Amino acid sequence: MFQKLKDLSITQKMILVILVSILCLASTLYVVSSKIHPQSYSNIETKEIIKDLERADDAIKNLFPQLTVKLQDWATWDDTYQFVTDLNQEYYDSNLKSYSIANLEINSMIFANPEGGVVFIRVIDSKTEEEVDSTEIREYFESHRELITHPDTESSISGILQFTNGPFLFTSLPILTSAGEGPIHGSLTFGTFIDKNVIAKIRALTHLNLEVFPYGSPDSPADVIAAEQSLTTENNQFVSPLSEASIAAYKVINDYYGKPLITLKIEETRDVYMQGKATLSFYMIATSALLIFFGLILIVLLELFVVARFTRLEKKVRQIGDKKDLSIRIKEGTNDEIGVLASSINGLLDKIVAAEKAEDESNEKVREIGEILKKRLEETEKMNKMMINRELKMVELKKEIAGYKAKGL
């Protein structure tokens, strides 16, 4: 593996390094962005859906002042003041028919005496405007008289209770004269069920996908049951994604006595989250494209200002080697590393040329000395031959002399 990498050209190694760098940088950006961006968008959508949940809760709470405004006119009225005492038919015929209650957009009227005993009650179905059985509500209020007895003229009692027909939102005021004076003749209580009609009105008003479930009901959807397990007294709001495309928020509303009564749920599309994911995808694509673009520019610039010069340098050196012409010089004209390398090669060529010249001069001197020595050797050989001839002649002469002496001459 490493041997193959070593065998790659500089251009190939450069492209490989740039591609690996781009891949590492893009991977790092993706990991960091995928951790930071989705979480930030998730926080935004959580804040937004909690705001909407509070709007839904406020819309339900706003039912109390609406009831109080309607109730105020009835509780502070001489006719009501008289009716709770004598239950006269005239008041009943004029004001307590089912349609009269329906026109007030409420479900129930409860008249009680000062001791909290219910003297008249009427409960209607808001959809059919027909009277329904009121026994359960009557018995409850008579057994919880603190809800419909008032210690003074400024007293007001409101809350939510749970009955068979559903959550029951009520407001109770003391019955006074039209001048707002006492003594208190009892109390008048208006109540309305938080039924489908009420929820539909709240949906239309708030433009929220609101649902209401009895707290702790086993018939509630699984997500509501799971949310109720996560809701506490200290933290009565819970947000949970239902899928990639939707998210829900939950809140528990307590009854008059502070016990969990109903669970509000609003469901919304995850527009912010999906937009965040789309933005992240676009960001990663754009970033990757820019990295590749700048990588290509970097490759071109390196090829132009670095690799091409190395290539020219290599070709020039190969030309010098092929032609064996040490007079050729590399021209770079720059002071960077490649220019210094070219100058070093030129300097090396100059030294080689100088060395060859010195070698030629040395060889010439050796040749001249050889010639001189050759001439001297030839002269010496001639002298040696002459001396040898002379010696030979001397020997012959001595032999002749010796022959003459032997003959006695």
C-alpha positions in Angstrom: 0.0 0.0 0.0 2.6 2.5 1.1 4.9 1.4 -1.8 2.1 2.1 -4.2 1.7 5.6 -2.7 5.4 6.2 -3.0 5.2 5.3 -6.7 2.6 7.9 -7.4 3.6 11.1 -9.2 3.7 14.4 -7.4 0.5 15.5 -9.1 -1.3 12.3 -8.1 -0.1 12.6 -4.5 -1.2 16.3 -4.4 -4.7 15.4 -5.7 -4.9 12.5 -3.2 -3.9 14.8 -0.3 -6.4 17.5 -1.3 -9.2 15.0 -1.8 -8.5 13.4 1.6 -8.4 16.9 3.2 -11.7 17.9 1.6 -13.3 14.6 2.8 -12.1 15.0 6.3 -13.1 18.7 6.5 -16.6 17.9 5.0 -17.0 15.0 7.4 -16.1 17.2 10.4 -18.4 20.0 9.3 -21.3 17.4 8.8 -20.8 15.9 12.3 -20.6 19.2 14.0 -23.5 20.7 12.1 -25.6 17.6 12.5 -25.2 18.0 16.3 -25.6 21.7 16.6 -28.1 22.7 13.9 -30.9 20.1 14.5 -30.7 20.7 18.3 -31.0 24.5 17.8 -33.9 24.1 15.5 -35.5 21.6 17.9 -35.1 24.1 20.7 -36.8 26.7 18.5 -39.8 24.4 17.7 -40.1 23.4 21.3 -40.3 27.1 22.4 -42.9 27.8 19.7 -45.1 24.9 20.5 -45.0 25.7 24.2 -46.1 29.2 23.3 -49.0 27.7 21.4 -49.8 25.4 24.3 -50.0 28.4 26.6 -52.3 30.1 24.1 -54.6 27.0 24.3 -54.4 27.1 28.0 -55.2 30.8 28.1 -58.1 30.3 25.8 -59.6 27.8 28.3 -58.8 30.1 31.2 -60.5 32.9 29.3 -63.8 31.0 29.6 -63.9 32.0 33.3 -64.0 35.8 32.7 -66.5 35.2 29.9 -68.7 33.2 32.3 -68.3 35.9 34.9 -69.3 38.7 32.6 -72.5 36.8 31.7 -73.1 35.8 35.3 -72.6 39.3 36.7 -75.7 40.6 35.0 -77.9 37.7 36.3 -76.5 37.5 39.8 -76.8 41.3 40.4 -80.4 41.7 39.5 -83.5 42.3 41.5 -85.5 39.7 39.6 -82.9 37.0 40.5 -82.8 38.3 44.0 -86.5 37.7 44.3 -86.5 34.3 42.4 -84.1 32.6 44.7 -86.4 33.4 47.5 -89.8 32.5 46.1 -89.0 30.6 42.8 -91.7 32.6 41.1 -93.1 31.2 37.8 -92.8 34.5 36.0 -89.0 34.5 36.3 -88.9 30.9 35.3 -91.0 31.4 32.2 -89.0 34.4 31.1 -85.5 33.3 31.8 -85.0 29.7 32.6 -86.2 27.9 29.5 -83.7 25.7 27.8 -83.3 28.1 24.8 -82.6 31.0 27.2 -79.7 29.0 28.7 -78.5 28.0 25.2 -78.5 31.6 24.1 -76.1 32.3 26.9 -73.8 29.6 25.4 -73.7 27.8 28.7 -74.8 24.3 29.9 -76.0 24.9 33.4 -77.6 27.4 35.8 -77.6 26.6 39.6 -79.5 28.7 42.1 -78.6 28.1 45.7 -79.8 29.6 49.0 -77.4 31.3 51.4 -76.7 28.0 53.1 -75.6 26.3 49.9 -78.7 24.3 49.3 -79.6 24.0 45.6 -83.1 25.5 45.0 -83.1 25.2 41.2 -80.8 23.7 38.6 -81.1 23.2 35.0 -78.6 21.4 32.7 -78.9 21.3 28.9 -77.1 19.6 26.1 -75.4 22.4 24.1 -75.9 20.5 20.9 -79.6 19.6 21.1 -80.5 22.4 23.6 -82.6 19.9 25.5 -82.5 19.4 29.2 -80.5 16.5 30.6 -80.3 14.9 33.9 -78.8 17.2 36.6 -78.8 14.8 39.5 -75.0 14.2 39.5 -74.2 17.9 39.4 -76.9 18.8 42.0 -75.7 16.2 44.5 -72.0 17.2 44.0 -72.6 20.9 44.7 -74.9 20.1 47.6 -72.1 17.9 49.1 -69.5 20.6 48.3 -71.4 23.7 49.5 -68.1 25.7 49.8 -68.3 26.0 46.0 -71.6 27.9 46.1 -71.6 29.8 49.4 -70.1 33.3 49.6 -68.9 35.1 52.7 -69.3 38.6 51.2 -70.6 40.5 48.3 -67.1 40.6 46.6 -66.7 36.8 46.7 -66.2 34.9 43.4 -65.6 31.2 43.0 -64.4 29.5 39.8 -62.9 26.2 38.8 -63.2 23.0 36.9 -64.8 19.8 38.0 -65.2 16.4 36.4 -68.6 14.9 35.8 -69.9 12.0 33.6 -70.5 14.3 30.7 -67.0 15.7 30.9 -65.0 18.5 32.4 -67.3 21.2 33.9 -66.1 24.7 34.1 -68.1 26.9 36.5 -68.2 30.3 38.1 -70.3 31.3 41.1 -71.3 34.7 42.4 -73.4 35.9 45.3 -77.0 37.0 44.4 -77.4 40.7 45.1 -79.8 43.5 44.2 -79.5 45.4 41.0 -77.6 48.0 43.1 -75.0 45.4 44.0 -76.1 45.3 47.6 -77.0 42.7 50.1 -77.9 40.9 52.2 -76.7 38.0 50.1 -79.7 35.9 49.0 -77.7 32.9 47.9 -75.6 32.2 44.8 -76.0 31.8 41.1 -73.6 29.5 39.3 -73.1 29.3 35.6 -71.4 26.2 34.2 -70.3 24.9 30.8 -68.9 21.6 29.7 -65.6 21.6 28.0 -67.0 19.4 25.2 -66.4 19.1 21.5 -68.3 22.4 20.8 -66.1 24.4 23.2 -62.9 22.8 21.9 -64.0 23.5 18.3 -64.5 27.2 19.2 -61.1 27.3 20.8 -59.6 25.7 17.7 -61.2 28.3 15.5 -60.1 31.1 17.8 -56.5 30.0 18.3 -56.0 28.1 15.0 -54.5 25.3 17.0 -55.0 21.5 16.6 -56.2 21.2 20.3 -57.5 18.0 21.9 -58.6 17.4 25.5 -58.3 14.0 27.3 -59.4 13.0 30.8 -56.3 12.7 32.9 -55.2 9.1 33.6 -57.8 7.6 31.3 -56.7 4.2 29.9 -58.6 5.0 26.8 -56.3 7.9 26.0 -53.8 7.5 23.0 -50.5 6.0 23.9 -48.6 9.3 23.4 -50.9 11.1 25.9 -50.5 8.3 28.5 -46.7 8.5 28.1 -46.8 12.3 28.4 -48.9 12.1 31.6 -46.2 9.9 33.1 -43.6 12.6 32.3 -45.7 15.5 33.6 -45.2 16.5 37.2 -46.5 19.3 39.5 -43.3 21.2 39.1 -43.1 20.6 35.3 -46.7 20.4 33.9 -45.6 20.8 30.3 -44.2 18.2 28.1 -43.1 18.2 24.4 -42.4 15.2 22.3 -41.9 14.6 18.6 -44.4 12.1 17.2 -42.6 11.6 14.0 -40.2 13.4 11.6 -43.1 15.4 10.4 -45.1 16.2 13.6 -44.6 17.2 17.2 -47.0 17.4 20.2 -47.1 19.4 23.4 -49.0 18.4 26.5 -50.2 20.2 29.7 -52.2 19.0 32.7 -55.0 21.3 34.0 -56.0 20.7 37.6 -59.5 20.8 39.1 -60.7 23.2 41.7 -59.0 21.2 44.4 -55.6 21.1 42.6 -55.9 17.5 41.4 -55.0 16.6 37.8 -58.2 16.7 35.7 -57.6 17.0 32.0 -54.6 16.8 29.7 -54.3 19.3 26.8 -52.6 18.2 23.7 -51.7 20.3 20.6 -50.2 18.7 17.6 -48.3 20.7 14.9 -46.2 20.0 11.8 -42.5 20.3 12.4 -42.0 23.1 9.9 -39.1 24.6 11.7 -37.3 21.3 12.2 -37.9 20.2 8.6 -36.7 23.6 7.4 -33.7 23.2 9.6 -32.9 19.8 8.0 -33.4 21.2 4.5 -31.1 24.1 5.4 -28.5 21.7 6.8 -28.7 19.6 3.7 -28.3 22.7 1.5 -25.5 23.9 3.7 -23.6 20.6 3.4 -24.2 20.4 -0.4 -23.1 24.0 -0.9 -20.1 23.6 1.5 -19.0 20.4 -0.3 -19.4 22.0 -3.7 -17.3 25.0 -2.5 -14.7 22.7 -1.0 -14.5 20.8 -4.3 -14.3 24.0 -6.3 -11.6 25.5 -4.1 -9.8 22.1 -4.2 -9.8 22.2 -8.0 -8.6 25.8 -8.0 -5.8 24.7 -5.6 -4.9 21.8 -7.8 -4.7 24.1 -10.9 -2.6 26.7 -9.0 -0.3 24.0 -7.6 0.0 22.5 -11.1 0.7 25.9 -12.6 3.1 27.3 -10.0 4.7 24.2 -8.6 4.3 20.9 -10.4 4.7 22.4 -13.9 8.0 24.0 -12.8 9.2 20.7 -11.4 8.2 19.1 -14.7 10.2 21.6 -16.7 13.1 21.1 -14.3 12.9 17.4 -14.7 12.8 17.6 -18.6 15.8 20.0 -18.6 17.8 17.7 -16.5 16.8 14.7 -18.7 17.8 16.7 -21.8 21.2 17.4 -20.3 21.6 13.7 -19.6 20.4 12.5 -23.0 22.5 15.0 -25.0 25.4 14.8 -22.5 25.8 18.5 -23.1 27.0 20.1 -19.9 26.8 23.5 -21.4 23.0 23.6 -21.2 21.7 25.6 -18.2 18.3 25.6 -16.4 16.6 29.0 -16.4 14.1 29.6 -13.5 14.7 33.2 -12.6 13.0 32.9 -9.2 14.3 32.9 -5.6 12.0 30.3 -4.2 12.9 26.6 -3.5 12.5 25.5 -7.1 14.7 28.5 -8.3 17.3 27.6 -5.6 17.2 24.0 -6.8 17.7 25.1 -10.4 20.6 27.3 -9.3 22.1 24.4 -7.4 21.9 22.1 -10.4 23.5 24.8 -12.6 26.2 25.2 -10.0 26.7 21.4 -10.0 27.0 21.4 -13.8 29.6 24.2 -13.6 31.6 22.2 -11.1 31.4 19.1 -13.4 32.5 21.2 -16.4 35.4 22.7 -14.4 36.3 19.2 -13.1 36.3 17.8 -16.7 38.4 20.8 -17.8 40.8 20.2 -15.0 40.9 16.5 -15.9 41.6 17.3 -19.6 44.4 19.7 -18.6 45.9 17.1 -16.3 45.7 14.4 -19.0 47.4 16.8 -21.4 50.2 17.4 -18.9 50.5 13.6 -18.4 50.7 13.1 -22.2 53.4 15.8 -22.5 55.4 14.3 -19.7 55.0 10.8 -21.3 56.3 12.2 -24.6 59.3 13.7 -22.8 59.9 10.5 -21.0 59.6 8.5 -24.2 62.2 10.7 -25.9 64.5 10.5 -23.0 64.0 6.7 -22.9 64.9 6.5 -26.6 67.9 8.6 -26.1 69.0 6.5 -23.1 68.5 3.3 -25.1 70.6 4.8 -27.9 73.4 5.7 -25.4 73.1 2.2 -23.9 73.5 0.7 -27.3 76.5 2.9 -28.0 78.1 2.0 -24.7 77.4 -1.7 -25.2 78.9 -1.5 -28.7 81.9 0.3 -27.3 82.3 -2.3 -24.6 82.0 -5.1 -27.2 84.6 -3.5 -29.3 86.8 -3.1 -26.3 86.4 -6.7 -25.5 87.3 -7.7 -29.0 90.2 -5.3 -28.9 91.4 -6.8 -25.6 91.1 -10.3 -27.2 93.2 -9.2 -30.1 95.8 -7.7 -27.9 95.8 -10.8 -25.8 96.3 -12.9 -29.0 99.1 -10.8 -30.1 100.8 -11.1 -26.7 100.4 -14.9 -26.9 102.2 -14.9 -30.2 105.0 -12.9 -28.7 104.4 -10.0 -30.9 
